[in-house]
Amino acid sequence: MIQTCIDSGKGDELQMEAANITKNVWPEQHRSVPWVIINGVSLKSFQAQMYDLPRYLCD
């Protein structure tokens, strides 16, 4: 399945879509990878949450 995605060009399409979303985040541009975006909002303060996303999202 992964190889099919790569060979069909779908992988490139999905990567470009993700890049465009990341490039256009608001209000702060990403500074590293991965960069957490929650509800379409990008804040440096969210980045510490990436280490415990299940707790942050579910509590």
C-alpha positions as CSV (number, residue, x, y, z in Angstrom):
1,M,0.0,0.0,0.0
2,I,2.8,2.4,0.9
3,Q,4.7,1.6,-2.3
4,T,1.5,2.1,-4.4
5,C,1.1,5.6,-2.8
6,I,4.7,6.4,-3.7
7,D,4.5,5.1,-7.3
8,S,1.2,6.8,-8.1
9,G,2.4,10.2,-7.1
10,K,-0.2,10.4,-4.3
11,G,2.5,10.6,-1.7
12,D,3.9,13.7,-3.4
13,E,0.4,15.2,-3.5
14,L,-0.2,14.5,0.2
15,Q,3.3,15.9,1.1
16,M,2.6,19.1,-0.8
17,E,-0.8,19.5,0.9
18,A,0.9,19.1,4.3
19,A,3.6,21.6,3.3
20,N,1.1,24.2,2.3
21,I,-0.9,23.8,5.5
22,T,2.3,24.1,7.5
23,K,3.5,27.1,5.5
24,N,0.2,29.0,6.0
25,V,-0.3,28.4,9.8
26,W,-1.3,31.3,12.0
27,P,-0.2,33.2,14.0
28,E,3.3,31.8,14.3
29,Q,5.3,30.1,11.6
30,H,6.7,26.7,12.4
31,R,10.3,26.6,13.6
32,S,11.0,22.9,13.8
33,V,9.6,19.5,12.7
34,P,7.3,18.3,14.0
35,W,5.3,21.4,14.7
36,V,2.0,21.0,16.5
37,I,-1.1,22.8,15.1
38,I,-4.2,22.6,17.2
39,N,-7.6,23.6,15.8
40,G,-5.8,25.4,12.9
41,V,-3.7,27.5,15.4
42,S,0.0,27.4,15.6
43,L,1.6,28.6,18.8
44,K,5.1,28.1,20.2
45,S,3.4,27.3,23.6
46,F,1.7,24.2,22.0
47,Q,5.0,22.6,21.1
48,A,5.7,21.2,24.6
49,Q,2.4,19.3,24.3
50,M,3.8,17.1,21.5
51,Y,5.4,14.9,24.1
52,D,2.1,14.1,25.8
53,L,-0.6,14.6,23.1
54,P,-3.0,12.0,24.3
55,R,-3.3,13.6,27.7
56,Y,-3.4,17.1,26.3
57,L,-6.2,16.2,23.8
58,C,-8.3,14.0,26.0
59,D,-8.2,15.8,29.3
